[in-house]
Amino acid sequence: MLKKLLINIVTLICLPLIATAEEDKLNTDLNEEVVKIPMAINGFFGKSEIKLTATIYRPGGKGPFPVIVLSHGRASSQVDRQKVGRYRVIPQITEFTKRGFMVIVPVRRGYGATGGTDEENMGTCDTPYYLQAGLEAAKDILAAVQYIQNNNYADANNLLLVGQSVGGFSSLVAASLNPPGLKGVVNFSGGHGGRPNTEPGFPCSPERMTEDIAKIAKTIHVPALWHYVENDKYFSPKYVQNWFQAFQNAGAKGRLVIQPPFGKDGHTLFSSKNGIPIWTPEFDKFLSELVYSEAKR
């Protein structure tokens, strides 16, 4: 089934996107649709249900289309997390639909259009709980996976998880839980605990992230693309290389790409329109590798 991807061509930012009235205007060229995803959660007072706000985009035609679940990053303050809105990165989403993908963009609990309680608190800088935060985010990602796989336009057997920053790390965590139909994961500048304003490039307790990456990598059975930039003010290459080495040492398959400096902060490459010509060639190469990998099985 992944041959569709080869035919079509032959991973979310920590900085918040401010919601505006433009979000109310659905993009008809992308068949934009806003949906509510029911999600059962276990709380102190027992089980309850919330609804995640998500946006679906798809190419023209009847499908079925391979699916991307796109995950946003994390702002440092509650006020800024609410400004995420529906996380409409239209130029980037257009690149995915041009390649034949249907895209669903869930807004996780505690953010923007979904709101509610923030469940992704990592703890303190000295003793962060990256894996626990990632597992909470993964619950929301997997809720979106389950929802979209029941959509008539979706090819449930061809799924990619794509995320930026905390969304990239969370996509790796979700991949370790092996949702049905998963073929690969794309991690754009992924990580947690970045301190761009106080300690540029030096995240909180990077050794803890190394340990947590090693844990999740043991159960990741699909290829992964790790895409970073040299002048990332959240996660500098020396830490990223350690994380990726732990990923590989634990048995996971992947390829690490570190691009030359981009703008004032390479962490913004995915979210910037000017970054599109830089990451799309590597994304296309990854798609072709997925097709080749399946053909060799």
C-alpha positions as CSV (number, residue, x, y, z in Angstrom):
1,M,0.0,0.0,0.0
2,L,2.9,2.4,0.6
3,K,3.6,2.4,-3.1
4,K,1.0,5.2,-3.2
5,L,3.5,7.4,-1.3
6,L,6.2,6.8,-4.0
7,I,3.8,7.7,-6.7
8,N,3.0,10.9,-5.0
9,I,6.6,12.1,-4.6
10,V,8.3,10.7,-7.8
11,T,7.6,14.6,11.7
12,L,5.0,21.3,15.9
13,I,6.7,24.4,17.3
14,C,7.4,25.4,20.9
15,L,6.6,29.0,20.0
16,P,2.8,29.5,20.1
17,L,0.6,30.4,17.1
18,I,-1.9,33.1,18.0
19,A,-5.5,32.2,17.1
20,T,-7.2,34.8,14.9
21,A,-10.5,35.2,13.1
22,E,-8.8,33.6,10.1
23,E,-9.2,30.2,11.9
24,D,-13.0,30.6,11.4
25,K,-12.5,30.6,7.6
26,L,-12.1,26.9,6.5
27,N,-9.7,26.3,3.6
28,T,-11.8,24.8,0.9
29,D,-8.8,24.0,-1.3
30,L,-7.7,21.6,1.5
31,N,-11.2,20.3,2.3
32,E,-10.6,21.6,5.9
33,E,-12.9,20.2,8.5
34,V,-13.1,20.8,12.3
35,V,-14.0,17.8,14.4
36,K,-14.3,16.8,18.0
37,I,-12.6,13.6,19.1
38,P,-14.1,11.8,22.1
39,M,-11.5,10.7,24.6
40,A,-12.0,8.7,27.8
41,I,-9.7,9.6,30.7
42,N,-9.1,8.2,34.1
43,G,-9.2,10.9,36.8
44,F,-9.2,11.1,40.6
45,F,-13.0,10.8,40.6
46,G,-13.1,8.0,38.1
47,K,-13.6,7.9,34.3
48,S,-14.7,10.9,32.3
49,E,-14.8,11.9,28.7
50,I,-13.4,15.0,27.1
51,K,-13.3,16.1,23.4
52,L,-10.2,17.1,21.6
53,T,-10.6,19.7,18.9
54,A,-8.9,18.6,15.7
55,T,-8.7,19.7,12.1
56,I,-8.7,17.4,9.1
57,Y,-7.3,18.3,5.7
58,R,-7.3,16.1,2.6
59,P,-6.5,16.1,-1.1
60,G,-9.2,16.2,-3.7
61,G,-10.7,12.9,-4.7
62,K,-12.3,9.9,-3.0
63,G,-9.2,8.4,-1.5
64,P,-8.5,6.4,0.5
65,F,-5.5,8.5,1.5
66,P,-2.5,7.7,3.6
67,V,-2.7,9.6,6.9
68,I,-0.4,12.0,8.8
69,V,-1.2,12.8,12.4
70,L,0.6,16.2,12.9
71,S,1.5,17.1,16.5
72,H,2.3,20.7,17.7
73,G,4.9,21.8,20.2
74,R,4.6,23.3,23.7
75,A,4.7,26.9,24.9
76,S,6.1,27.6,28.3
77,S,3.2,29.4,29.8
78,Q,-0.5,28.6,30.2
79,V,-1.5,31.9,28.5
80,D,0.6,31.1,25.5
81,R,-0.6,27.5,25.3
82,Q,-4.1,28.8,24.9
83,K,-3.0,30.9,22.0
84,V,-2.3,27.8,19.9
85,G,-5.8,27.9,18.6
86,R,-6.3,25.0,16.1
87,Y,-2.6,25.0,15.1
88,R,-3.2,25.8,11.4
89,V,0.2,25.6,9.7
90,I,-1.4,25.8,6.3
91,P,1.8,26.0,4.1
92,Q,3.3,22.9,5.8
93,I,0.0,21.0,5.7
94,T,-0.3,21.8,2.0
95,E,3.0,20.1,1.4
96,F,1.7,17.0,2.9
97,T,-1.6,17.0,1.0
98,K,0.3,17.7,-2.3
99,R,2.0,14.4,-1.6
100,G,-1.3,12.6,-1.3
101,F,-1.7,12.6,2.5
102,M,-4.8,13.2,4.5
103,V,-3.7,15.2,7.7
104,I,-5.3,15.4,11.1
105,V,-4.0,17.9,13.6
106,P,-5.3,17.3,17.1
107,V,-4.9,20.0,19.7
108,R,-3.9,18.2,22.9
109,R,-5.4,18.7,26.4
110,G,-4.4,22.0,28.0
111,Y,-3.9,23.8,24.7
112,G,-5.8,26.2,22.5
113,A,-9.1,25.1,21.1
114,T,-9.3,22.0,23.3
115,G,-8.4,23.7,26.6
116,G,-8.8,21.8,29.8
117,T,-6.1,20.7,32.2
118,D,-2.5,20.6,31.1
119,E,-1.3,17.0,31.6
120,E,2.1,17.4,30.0
121,N,4.0,19.1,32.9
122,M,7.5,17.8,32.9
123,G,8.2,18.5,36.5
124,T,11.3,20.6,37.5
125,C,14.4,21.3,35.4
126,D,16.6,19.2,37.8
127,T,14.2,16.2,38.0
128,P,12.1,16.3,34.8
129,Y,9.6,13.6,34.0
130,Y,9.9,13.6,30.2
131,L,8.6,10.1,29.6
132,Q,5.5,10.7,31.7
133,A,4.7,13.9,29.9
134,G,5.3,12.2,26.6
135,L,2.9,9.4,27.5
136,E,0.2,11.9,28.3
137,A,0.6,13.6,25.0
138,A,0.7,10.2,23.3
139,K,-2.8,9.4,24.6
140,D,-4.1,12.4,22.7
141,I,-2.2,11.4,19.5
142,L,-3.5,7.9,19.7
143,A,-7.0,9.2,20.2
144,A,-6.6,11.0,16.9
145,V,-5.2,7.9,15.2
146,Q,-8.3,5.9,16.3
147,Y,-10.6,8.6,15.1
148,I,-9.1,9.1,11.7
149,Q,-8.9,5.4,11.0
150,N,-12.7,5.2,11.0
151,N,-12.9,8.0,8.4
152,N,-14.0,6.8,5.0
153,Y,-11.3,8.8,3.2
154,A,-8.5,7.3,5.3
155,D,-6.2,4.4,4.4
156,A,-6.0,2.9,7.9
157,N,-3.0,0.8,6.9
158,N,-0.7,3.7,6.0
159,L,-0.1,6.0,8.9
160,L,2.7,8.4,9.7
161,L,3.2,10.3,13.0
162,V,4.8,13.7,12.4
163,G,5.6,16.3,15.1
164,Q,7.6,19.3,15.9
165,S,9.5,20.0,19.2
166,V,7.6,18.5,22.1
167,G,5.3,17.2,19.4
168,G,8.2,15.4,17.8
169,F,9.2,13.7,21.0
170,S,5.6,12.9,21.8
171,S,5.2,11.3,18.3
172,L,8.2,9.0,19.1
173,V,6.5,8.0,22.4
174,A,3.3,7.3,20.6
175,A,5.2,5.3,18.0
176,S,6.6,3.1,20.8
177,L,3.0,2.1,21.6
178,N,2.6,0.7,18.1
179,P,-0.7,2.0,16.9
180,P,-2.2,-0.1,14.0
181,G,-1.2,0.9,10.5
182,L,1.9,2.8,11.6
183,K,4.6,2.9,8.9
184,G,7.0,5.6,10.2
185,V,7.5,8.6,12.4
186,V,9.0,12.0,11.6
187,N,10.6,14.0,14.4
188,F,11.2,17.7,13.6
189,S,13.5,19.3,16.3
190,G,12.0,17.0,18.9
191,G,12.7,17.1,22.6
192,H,11.6,18.6,25.9
193,G,12.9,21.1,28.5
194,G,14.3,23.6,26.1
195,R,15.6,26.9,27.6
196,P,16.1,29.2,24.6
197,N,16.0,32.5,26.6
198,T,18.2,31.5,29.5
199,E,20.4,28.6,28.3
200,P,20.3,28.6,24.5
201,G,20.8,25.1,23.2
202,F,21.1,23.5,26.6
203,P,17.9,21.8,27.7
204,C,17.1,20.8,31.3
205,S,18.7,17.5,32.3
206,P,19.5,16.2,28.8
207,E,20.8,13.0,30.3
208,R,17.3,12.2,31.5
209,M,16.1,12.6,27.9
210,T,18.8,10.2,26.8
211,E,17.5,7.6,29.3
212,D,13.9,8.1,28.2
213,I,14.7,7.9,24.5
214,A,16.5,4.6,25.2
215,K,13.4,3.2,26.9
216,I,10.9,4.1,24.2
217,A,13.2,3.0,21.4
218,K,13.1,-0.6,22.5
219,T,9.5,-0.9,21.3
220,I,9.6,1.4,18.2
221,H,9.4,-1.0,15.2
222,V,9.1,1.5,12.3
223,P,11.7,3.7,10.7
224,A,12.1,7.3,12.0
225,L,13.4,10.5,10.5
226,W,15.1,12.8,13.0
227,H,15.4,16.3,11.5
228,Y,17.3,19.1,13.3
229,V,19.2,22.3,12.7
230,E,22.6,23.3,13.9
231,N,21.6,26.6,15.5
232,D,18.6,25.2,17.4
233,K,18.2,27.3,20.6
234,Y,16.2,24.6,22.3
235,F,18.3,21.5,21.6
236,S,21.9,21.8,20.3
237,P,23.3,19.1,18.1
238,K,25.6,17.6,20.8
239,Y,22.6,16.6,22.8
240,V,20.6,15.5,19.8
241,Q,23.4,13.2,18.7
242,N,23.5,11.6,22.2
243,W,19.7,11.1,22.1
244,F,19.9,9.6,18.6
245,Q,22.7,7.3,19.5
246,A,20.7,6.0,22.5
247,F,17.8,5.5,20.0
248,Q,19.9,3.4,17.8
249,N,21.7,1.5,20.6
250,A,18.3,0.4,21.9
251,G,17.5,-1.2,18.5
252,A,15.3,1.4,16.8
253,K,15.8,2.2,13.1
254,G,16.3,5.8,12.0
255,R,18.2,8.5,10.2
256,L,19.5,11.7,11.8
257,V,19.7,14.9,9.6
258,I,21.2,18.0,11.0
259,Q,20.8,21.0,8.7
260,P,23.1,24.1,8.5
261,P,22.0,27.1,10.5
262,F,18.6,28.6,9.7
263,G,17.6,32.1,10.7
264,K,18.2,33.2,14.2
265,D,16.9,30.0,15.7
266,G,16.9,26.7,13.8
267,H,14.1,25.4,16.0
268,T,11.7,27.4,13.8
269,L,12.6,25.7,10.6
270,F,9.5,23.5,10.3
271,S,7.1,26.3,11.3
272,S,8.7,28.8,8.9
273,K,7.5,29.0,5.3
274,N,11.1,29.7,4.3
275,G,12.1,26.3,5.8
276,I,9.8,24.3,3.5
277,P,12.4,23.9,0.7
278,I,14.9,22.7,3.3
279,W,12.9,19.9,5.0
280,T,10.8,18.6,2.2
281,P,13.7,16.9,0.3
282,E,14.5,14.9,3.4
283,F,10.9,14.1,4.0
284,D,10.5,12.9,0.4
285,K,13.7,10.8,0.8
286,F,12.2,9.3,3.9
287,L,9.0,8.4,2.0
288,S,11.0,6.6,-0.7
289,E,12.9,4.7,2.0
290,L,9.7,3.5,3.5
291,V,8.5,2.2,0.1
292,Y,11.9,0.5,-0.4
293,S,11.8,-1.0,3.1
294,E,8.3,-2.5,2.5
295,A,9.3,-3.8,-0.9
296,K,12.2,-5.7,0.7
297,R,10.1,-7.5,3.2
